[in-house]
Amino acid sequence: MEAVAALTADNGQVFMSLRHGPIPEGRRMFDFSAEDTVRLAARHGLHCHHQAEREDMLGRADVSWSFLALRRLAASA
């Protein structure tokens, strides 16, 4: 998250989709909740201004998604 924040301009935005569910064979994934991700982002100066949850678009019952919009606020002068 530190690298993402460093690459984000003042007032810039980062959009993330987080996949929740079993990890497919041969794939590398990390189990983080949307809430954990928002807290981590805040520690690096990114503030969540939109969060949404939805079922899997492919109909997999054991997979769901979180969508986050994070903004880096401009530094005060």
N, CA, C and O atoms as CSV, one atom per row, in Angstrom:
chain,resi,resn,atom,element,x,y,z
A,1,MET,N,N,0.822,-1.185,0.000
A,1,MET,CA,C,0.000,0.000,0.000
A,1,MET,C,C,0.872,1.256,0.000
A,1,MET,O,O,0.499,2.282,-0.570
A,2,GLU,N,N,2.025,1.164,0.640
A,2,GLU,CA,C,2.939,2.307,0.651
A,2,GLU,C,C,3.322,2.701,-0.774
A,2,GLU,O,O,3.340,3.886,-1.106
A,3,ALA,N,N,3.627,1.719,-1.612
A,3,ALA,CA,C,4.011,1.996,-3.003
A,3,ALA,C,C,2.832,2.571,-3.783
A,3,ALA,O,O,3.014,3.489,-4.583
A,4,VAL,N,N,1.640,2.053,-3.565
A,4,VAL,CA,C,0.448,2.566,-4.255
A,4,VAL,C,C,0.224,4.026,-3.880
A,4,VAL,O,O,-0.022,4.862,-4.748
A,5,ALA,N,N,0.309,4.332,-2.589
A,5,ALA,CA,C,0.108,5.710,-2.132
A,5,ALA,C,C,1.167,6.639,-2.720
A,5,ALA,O,O,0.858,7.764,-3.110
A,6,ALA,N,N,2.398,6.179,-2.783
A,6,ALA,CA,C,3.479,7.006,-3.320
A,6,ALA,C,C,3.284,7.307,-4.805
A,6,ALA,O,O,3.729,8.348,-5.288
A,7,LEU,N,N,2.631,6.417,-5.520
A,7,LEU,CA,C,2.385,6.609,-6.951
A,7,LEU,C,C,1.127,7.424,-7.242
A,7,LEU,O,O,0.860,7.760,-8.396
A,8,THR,N,N,0.357,7.741,-6.207
A,8,THR,CA,C,-0.907,8.449,-6.382
A,8,THR,C,C,-0.697,9.943,-6.165
A,8,THR,O,O,-0.204,10.361,-5.117
A,9,ALA,N,N,-1.075,10.745,-7.159
A,9,ALA,CA,C,-0.937,12.195,-7.063
A,9,ALA,C,C,-1.929,12.760,-6.052
A,9,ALA,O,O,-2.929,12.115,-5.737
A,10,ASP,N,N,-1.656,13.968,-5.539
A,10,ASP,CA,C,-2.624,14.648,-4.686
A,10,ASP,C,C,-3.960,14.719,-5.408
A,10,ASP,O,O,-4.013,15.069,-6.587
A,11,ASN,N,N,-5.020,14.396,-4.719
A,11,ASN,CA,C,-6.385,14.322,-5.256
A,11,ASN,C,C,-6.558,13.196,-6.275
A,11,ASN,O,O,-7.619,13.081,-6.887
A,12,GLY,N,N,-5.536,12.370,-6.465
A,12,GLY,CA,C,-5.643,11.225,-7.360
A,12,GLY,C,C,-6.446,10.107,-6.714
A,12,GLY,O,O,-6.634,10.086,-5.498
A,13,GLN,N,N,-6.918,9.179,-7.540
A,13,GLN,CA,C,-7.750,8.089,-7.059
A,13,GLN,C,C,-7.172,6.738,-7.461
A,13,GLN,O,O,-6.509,6.595,-8.488
A,14,VAL,N,N,-7.447,5.765,-6.622
A,14,VAL,CA,C,-7.094,4.374,-6.883
A,14,VAL,C,C,-8.374,3.563,-6.738
A,14,VAL,O,O,-9.089,3.703,-5.745
A,15,PHE,N,N,-8.664,2.725,-7.707
A,15,PHE,CA,C,-9.838,1.858,-7.654
A,15,PHE,C,C,-9.351,0.422,-7.531
A,15,PHE,O,O,-8.465,-0.012,-8.266
A,16,MET,N,N,-9.942,-0.308,-6.591
A,16,MET,CA,C,-9.522,-1.690,-6.339
A,16,MET,C,C,-10.723,-2.612,-6.320
A,16,MET,O,O,-11.800,-2.245,-5.849
A,17,SER,N,N,-10.528,-3.806,-6.835
A,17,SER,CA,C,-11.507,-4.875,-6.639
A,17,SER,C,C,-10.802,-5.969,-5.840
A,17,SER,O,O,-9.680,-6.365,-6.156
A,18,LEU,N,N,-11.478,-6.441,-4.809
A,18,LEU,CA,C,-10.944,-7.481,-3.946
A,18,LEU,C,C,-11.798,-8.733,-4.096
A,18,LEU,O,O,-13.014,-8.684,-3.915
A,19,ARG,N,N,-11.172,-9.839,-4.421
A,19,ARG,CA,C,-11.866,-11.111,-4.594
A,19,ARG,C,C,-11.850,-11.860,-3.269
A,19,ARG,O,O,-10.798,-11.999,-2.645
A,20,HIS,N,N,-12.998,-12.336,-2.845
A,20,HIS,CA,C,-13.120,-13.106,-1.613
A,20,HIS,C,C,-13.610,-14.510,-1.954
A,20,HIS,O,O,-14.574,-14.672,-2.702
A,21,GLY,N,N,-12.958,-15.500,-1.416
A,21,GLY,CA,C,-13.361,-16.883,-1.661
A,21,GLY,C,C,-12.145,-17.780,-1.727
A,21,GLY,O,O,-11.023,-17.339,-1.479
A,22,PRO,N,N,-12.366,-19.036,-2.060
A,22,PRO,CA,C,-11.253,-19.994,-2.108
A,22,PRO,C,C,-10.229,-19.598,-3.173
A,22,PRO,O,O,-10.572,-19.041,-4.216
A,23,ILE,N,N,-8.974,-19.899,-2.881
A,23,ILE,CA,C,-7.890,-19.569,-3.807
A,23,ILE,C,C,-7.739,-20.703,-4.815
A,23,ILE,O,O,-7.514,-21.849,-4.426
A,24,PRO,N,N,-7.861,-20.393,-6.110
A,24,PRO,CA,C,-7.722,-21.444,-7.122
A,24,PRO,C,C,-6.314,-22.044,-7.142
A,24,PRO,O,O,-5.331,-21.356,-6.865
A,25,GLU,N,N,-6.235,-23.294,-7.464
A,25,GLU,CA,C,-4.969,-24.013,-7.589
A,25,GLU,C,C,-4.038,-23.252,-8.532
A,25,GLU,O,O,-4.436,-22.837,-9.621
A,26,GLY,N,N,-2.790,-23.077,-8.089
A,26,GLY,CA,C,-1.795,-22.441,-8.937
A,26,GLY,C,C,-1.828,-20.920,-8.936
A,26,GLY,O,O,-1.037,-20.299,-9.646
A,27,ARG,N,N,-2.717,-20.296,-8.163
A,27,ARG,CA,C,-2.805,-18.836,-8.100
A,27,ARG,C,C,-2.300,-18.367,-6.758
A,27,ARG,O,O,-2.411,-19.079,-5.760
A,28,ARG,N,N,-1.750,-17.181,-6.731
A,28,ARG,CA,C,-1.268,-16.578,-5.484
A,28,ARG,C,C,-2.196,-15.426,-5.128
A,28,ARG,O,O,-2.302,-14.453,-5.874
A,29,MET,N,N,-2.856,-15.538,-4.003
A,29,MET,CA,C,-3.774,-14.505,-3.543
A,29,MET,C,C,-3.587,-14.327,-2.047
A,29,MET,O,O,-3.031,-15.186,-1.363
A,30,PHE,N,N,-4.061,-13.200,-1.559
A,30,PHE,CA,C,-3.947,-12.880,-0.142
A,30,PHE,C,C,-5.333,-12.595,0.401
A,30,PHE,O,O,-6.136,-11.930,-0.254
A,31,ASP,N,N,-5.617,-13.094,1.592
A,31,ASP,CA,C,-6.936,-12.953,2.202
A,31,ASP,C,C,-6.989,-11.687,3.059
A,31,ASP,O,O,-6.552,-11.693,4.210
A,32,PHE,N,N,-7.531,-10.595,2.490
A,32,PHE,CA,C,-7.703,-9.334,3.197
A,32,PHE,C,C,-9.132,-8.873,3.018
A,32,PHE,O,O,-9.668,-8.907,1.910
A,33,SER,N,N,-9.745,-8.445,4.095
A,33,SER,CA,C,-11.094,-7.900,4.000
A,33,SER,C,C,-11.028,-6.474,3.452
A,33,SER,O,O,-9.969,-5.846,3.453
A,34,ALA,N,N,-12.162,-5.978,2.990
A,34,ALA,CA,C,-12.238,-4.590,2.535
A,34,ALA,C,C,-11.912,-3.653,3.692
A,34,ALA,O,O,-11.226,-2.648,3.505
A,35,GLU,N,N,-12.401,-3.977,4.885
A,35,GLU,CA,C,-12.154,-3.125,6.046
A,35,GLU,C,C,-10.668,-3.053,6.382
A,35,GLU,O,O,-10.155,-1.979,6.694
A,36,ASP,N,N,-9.971,-4.194,6.320
A,36,ASP,CA,C,-8.523,-4.201,6.566
A,36,ASP,C,C,-7.795,-3.371,5.510
A,36,ASP,O,O,-6.847,-2.652,5.827
A,37,THR,N,N,-8.233,-3.468,4.269
A,37,THR,CA,C,-7.609,-2.732,3.179
A,37,THR,C,C,-7.822,-1.233,3.351
A,37,THR,O,O,-6.901,-0.449,3.125
A,38,VAL,N,N,-9.019,-0.828,3.746
A,38,VAL,CA,C,-9.317,0.586,3.976
A,38,VAL,C,C,-8.457,1.126,5.120
A,38,VAL,O,O,-7.921,2.230,5.021
A,39,ARG,N,N,-8.321,0.363,6.198
A,39,ARG,CA,C,-7.477,0.796,7.327
A,39,ARG,C,C,-6.012,0.935,6.900
A,39,ARG,O,O,-5.348,1.906,7.259
A,40,LEU,N,N,-5.517,-0.031,6.139
A,40,LEU,CA,C,-4.134,0.029,5.658
A,40,LEU,C,C,-3.942,1.241,4.744
A,40,LEU,O,O,-2.945,1.955,4.854
A,41,ALA,N,N,-4.885,1.465,3.854
A,41,ALA,CA,C,-4.801,2.617,2.949
A,41,ALA,C,C,-4.763,3.927,3.733
A,41,ALA,O,O,-3.986,4.823,3.404
A,42,ALA,N,N,-5.589,4.044,4.758
A,42,ALA,CA,C,-5.645,5.271,5.561
A,42,ALA,C,C,-4.303,5.553,6.232
A,42,ALA,O,O,-3.906,6.711,6.357
A,43,ARG,N,N,-3.606,4.514,6.660
A,43,ARG,CA,C,-2.287,4.702,7.278
A,43,ARG,C,C,-1.276,5.279,6.299
A,43,ARG,O,O,-0.241,5.809,6.704
A,44,HIS,N,N,-1.581,5.174,5.006
A,44,HIS,CA,C,-0.679,5.686,3.970
A,44,HIS,C,C,-1.274,6.880,3.234
A,44,HIS,O,O,-0.838,7.209,2.131
A,45,GLY,N,N,-2.260,7.525,3.834
A,45,GLY,CA,C,-2.796,8.763,3.285
A,45,GLY,C,C,-3.856,8.609,2.210
A,45,GLY,O,O,-4.192,9.582,1.535
A,46,LEU,N,N,-4.389,7.408,2.037
A,46,LEU,CA,C,-5.465,7.185,1.063
A,46,LEU,C,C,-6.773,7.006,1.823
A,46,LEU,O,O,-6.860,6.179,2.731
A,47,HIS,N,N,-7.778,7.770,1.457
A,47,HIS,CA,C,-9.054,7.745,2.171
A,47,HIS,C,C,-10.137,7.147,1.279
A,47,HIS,O,O,-10.285,7.541,0.122
A,48,CYS,N,N,-10.877,6.210,1.811
A,48,CYS,CA,C,-11.923,5.524,1.054
A,48,CYS,C,C,-13.130,6.440,0.929
A,48,CYS,O,O,-13.666,6.906,1.934
A,49,HIS,N,N,-13.562,6.700,-0.313
A,49,HIS,CA,C,-14.754,7.512,-0.513
A,49,HIS,C,C,-15.885,6.714,-1.171
A,49,HIS,O,O,-16.972,7.244,-1.400
A,50,HIS,N,N,-15.626,5.455,-1.469
A,50,HIS,CA,C,-16.695,4.584,-1.975
A,50,HIS,C,C,-16.316,3.134,-1.696
A,50,HIS,O,O,-15.176,2.721,-1.911
A,51,GLN,N,N,-17.291,2.372,-1.213
A,51,GLN,CA,C,-17.095,0.940,-0.978
A,51,GLN,C,C,-18.381,0.226,-1.360
A,51,GLN,O,O,-19.468,0.632,-0.949
A,52,ALA,N,N,-18.258,-0.834,-2.144
A,52,ALA,CA,C,-19.420,-1.619,-2.556
A,52,ALA,C,C,-19.071,-3.099,-2.494
A,52,ALA,O,O,-17.914,-3.489,-2.651
A,53,GLU,N,N,-20.082,-3.902,-2.264
A,53,GLU,CA,C,-19.931,-5.364,-2.220
A,53,GLU,C,C,-20.905,-5.953,-3.239
A,53,GLU,O,O,-21.982,-5.405,-3.475
A,54,ARG,N,N,-20.512,-7.069,-3.835
A,54,ARG,CA,C,-21.444,-7.750,-4.738
A,54,ARG,C,C,-21.090,-9.219,-4.869
A,54,ARG,O,O,-19.975,-9.649,-4.574
A,55,GLU,N,N,-22.074,-9.967,-5.318
A,55,GLU,CA,C,-21.859,-11.389,-5.595
A,55,GLU,C,C,-20.977,-11.517,-6.828
A,55,GLU,O,O,-20.767,-10.551,-7.562
A,56,ASP,N,N,-20.469,-12.711,-7.042
A,56,ASP,CA,C,-19.606,-12.978,-8.182
A,56,ASP,C,C,-20.385,-12.851,-9.490
A,56,ASP,O,O,-21.501,-13.356,-9.607
A,57,MET,N,N,-19.795,-12.180,-10.461
A,57,MET,CA,C,-20.439,-11.983,-11.759
A,57,MET,C,C,-20.530,-13.259,-12.585
A,57,MET,O,O,-21.304,-13.326,-13.540
A,58,LEU,N,N,-19.745,-14.270,-12.226
A,58,LEU,CA,C,-19.792,-15.547,-12.930
A,58,LEU,C,C,-20.688,-16.557,-12.221
A,58,LEU,O,O,-20.791,-17.710,-12.640
A,59,GLY,N,N,-21.336,-16.114,-11.142
A,59,GLY,CA,C,-22.285,-16.968,-10.443
A,59,GLY,C,C,-21.685,-17.980,-9.489
A,59,GLY,O,O,-22.385,-18.887,-9.038
A,60,ARG,N,N,-20.403,-17.848,-9.170
A,60,ARG,CA,C,-19.784,-18.775,-8.222
A,60,ARG,C,C,-20.300,-18.445,-6.820
A,60,ARG,O,O,-20.120,-17.329,-6.331
A,61,ALA,N,N,-20.935,-19.416,-6.187
A,61,ALA,CA,C,-21.569,-19.199,-4.887
A,61,ALA,C,C,-20.554,-18.906,-3.786
A,61,ALA,O,O,-20.886,-18.234,-2.809
A,62,ASP,N,N,-19.323,-19.396,-3.927
A,62,ASP,CA,C,-18.322,-19.224,-2.880
A,62,ASP,C,C,-17.372,-18.050,-3.127
A,62,ASP,O,O,-16.373,-17.899,-2.424
A,63,VAL,N,N,-17.683,-17.220,-4.124
A,63,VAL,CA,C,-16.846,-16.063,-4.446
A,63,VAL,C,C,-17.695,-14.801,-4.375
A,63,VAL,O,O,-18.828,-14.772,-4.855
A,64,SER,N,N,-17.130,-13.752,-3.765
A,64,SER,CA,C,-17.780,-12.440,-3.752
A,64,SER,C,C,-16.698,-11.383,-3.963
A,64,SER,O,O,-15.507,-11.693,-3.961
A,65,TRP,N,N,-17.119,-10.146,-4.144
A,65,TRP,CA,C,-16.200,-9.067,-4.485
A,65,TRP,C,C,-16.478,-7.831,-3.647
A,65,TRP,O,O,-17.622,-7.543,-3.295
A,66,SER,N,N,-15.409,-7.104,-3.334
A,66,SER,CA,C,-15.499,-5.772,-2.746
A,66,SER,C,C,-14.839,-4.807,-3.722
A,66,SER,O,O,-13.825,-5.128,-4.342
A,67,PHE,N,N,-15.422,-3.631,-3.851
A,67,PHE,CA,C,-14.876,-2.592,-4.721
A,67,PHE,C,C,-14.610,-1.359,-3.878
A,67,PHE,O,O,-15.483,-0.909,-3.136
A,68,LEU,N,N,-13.411,-0.812,-3.988
A,68,LEU,CA,C,-13.011,0.349,-3.204
A,68,LEU,C,C,-12.548,1.471,-4.121
A,68,LEU,O,O,-11.881,1.231,-5.127
A,69,ALA,N,N,-12.907,2.691,-3.764
A,69,ALA,CA,C,-12.364,3.882,-4.414
A,69,ALA,C,C,-11.638,4.668,-3.323
A,69,ALA,O,O,-12.240,5.111,-2.345
A,70,LEU,N,N,-10.342,4.826,-3.517
A,70,LEU,CA,C,-9.486,5.492,-2.537
A,70,LEU,C,C,-8.967,6.790,-3.144
A,70,LEU,O,O,-8.633,6.837,-4.328
A,71,ARG,N,N,-8.901,7.833,-2.337
A,71,ARG,CA,C,-8.398,9.125,-2.815
A,71,ARG,C,C,-7.274,9.606,-1.908
A,71,ARG,O,O,-7.343,9.502,-0.683
A,72,ARG,N,N,-6.256,10.124,-2.537
A,72,ARG,CA,C,-5.173,10.769,-1.783
A,72,ARG,C,C,-5.482,12.256,-1.734
A,72,ARG,O,O,-5.510,12.929,-2.764
A,73,LEU,N,N,-5.713,12.758,-0.540
A,73,LEU,CA,C,-6.060,14.159,-0.376
A,73,LEU,C,C,-4.832,15.043,-0.597
A,73,LEU,O,O,-3.707,14.641,-0.302
A,74,ALA,N,N,-5.059,16.243,-1.117
A,74,ALA,CA,C,-3.955,17.184,-1.357
A,74,ALA,C,C,-3.354,17.611,-0.031
A,74,ALA,O,O,-4.064,17.806,0.956
A,75,ALA,N,N,-2.070,17.751,-0.022
A,75,ALA,CA,C,-1.372,18.213,1.182
A,75,ALA,C,C,-1.724,19.669,1.437
A,75,ALA,O,O,-1.838,20.459,0.499
A,76,SER,N,N,-1.895,20.023,2.701
A,76,SER,CA,C,-2.188,21.411,3.066
A,76,SER,C,C,-0.952,22.259,2.893
A,76,SER,O,O,0.165,21.819,3.165
A,77,ALA,N,N,-1.162,23.480,2.439
A,77,ALA,CA,C,-0.030,24.405,2.222
A,77,ALA,C,C,0.354,25.097,3.503
A,77,ALA,O,O,1.281,25.907,3.513
